[in-house]
Each structure stands twice: as structure tokens, then as C-alpha cells.
């Protein structure tokens, strides 16, 4: 929180833009809730969302742990915002991921209707669609975040990175309970790529920007183009894993 107070002291207009004063924030749950609420326009929905987020983050500390891991991973991988306080306030993809963490917690707590209502608010505000039923691991990075669609039965493991415009959708053929993709640990999916159906993108694999993937991608391979052509082992080594980021901080 000291970094946030420094940020706001440097630019006092942030108090009005974000709708809160960090000098009046006492806990991390309150800070996270205030930033999440700032994604919505001023009014009753923003106030309700802030209260709901504080409640969830106080009652379910594991959700706060997940958000802090996402913050750490995004800060380490994305140089643009420049530091954790800047990522917290300015990284659109991180906001989208935080919104999912909140709706997922509500869903698992049996508050499905509220989870879907909150998801709808964020979908309109952030131009993303992340269903609370989807399973998303730790240390995920959504770069830019705009236009991302993650279907209900999608599974995203730890350290996955998604660019803007990515769709993890169904193919309208395999419409069983698991009808969306699985992205294994460390996979990277480029801007505008479509991964459709119950396919698996292997650990450390790369889906190039604009690719359309309807078949499994082996671990470590690169696929490109509208036919999801497998180019074999990719040369891109991926981004630092969350555990390595934490190890480097010791």
C-alpha cells in the first residue's frame, strides 16, 4: 500500500478517477476491492461490487493469495505499467483476471446468480467474457486483456499467457460437459487466436497470433495459421514461471 499512496500523491487526480483515497485504505482486501470497483462507472453497482469484493476477500483469504500471485506474475512479465502499484491500477488484463477471481469465488460459495450478475457487469465494462465455471490456475498473465473469451468448461493451468482477442470456445460439434479447451502449464496463446472445442494445448506450447486451433497441440510445439499448422518444436522459451519469480525475490 505504500507504493499506491506514493502513486496517488504524485498524481492527485487519481483519487477522482479511481473513486477512492488510499489514505483511507487500511487492508489489502479493501485496496483490491477499491480497484476492482473502479472498473465500473460511478453509482450503486460500483458501491455494491466494492462491498461484495471486501466480503469475499476477507472471508476467503485464498482468493487474495491468488490475486497477489497474478499481480506478481504480471508485474514480472509486463514492463509497460512499471511496478506492482501501476499494474494494480493500469493493467487491463490484470483487472479482467481479478474480476474472474471474484466471480469464481462467488460461484464456488454457492452464490451462482450473483456470480453471473457480477460477470455481466465486468463483461460490459472490460470487454471480456470469462465464465466463473472456468478453471484458471496461478500466475496467469492476460496481456492487454481486451476481447478475451473463456468458455464455461475451459481449463487454464499455471503460468499460461494469453494476448488480446483470444477465444477459448466450443466448436458446436463436441458439446459434452468438457466442450472447451485445456491449456497446460506455461502455454502461450497469441493475439486473436481461436482455440475451439475440447482440445488440449500442451505444456509450453505456443499458439501464434491469429491461429485457429481445432486439434491437440503437443507440448512445446508451435502452431500457426488458419488451419492450426503444427510447426514442430517452437523456439520461444516462454515466460518466467511463478515459482521462479518467487525464487528470485528471496
Secondary structure, DSSP 8 states (H G I E B T S, - for coil): -HHHHHHHHH-TTHHHHHT--GGG--SHHHHHHHHHHTTS-SSHHHHHHHHHHHHHHHH-HHHHHHHHHHHHHHHHH-TTT-SHHHHHHH-HHHHHHHHHHHHHHHHHTT-HHHHHHHHHHHHHHHS-EE-TTSEE-SS-EESS-TT-EE-TT-EE-TT-EE-TT-EEE--SS--SSS-S-EE-TT-EE-TT-EEESS-EE-TT-EE-TT-EE-S-B-TTEEEETTTTEEEEE-S------HHHHHHHH-
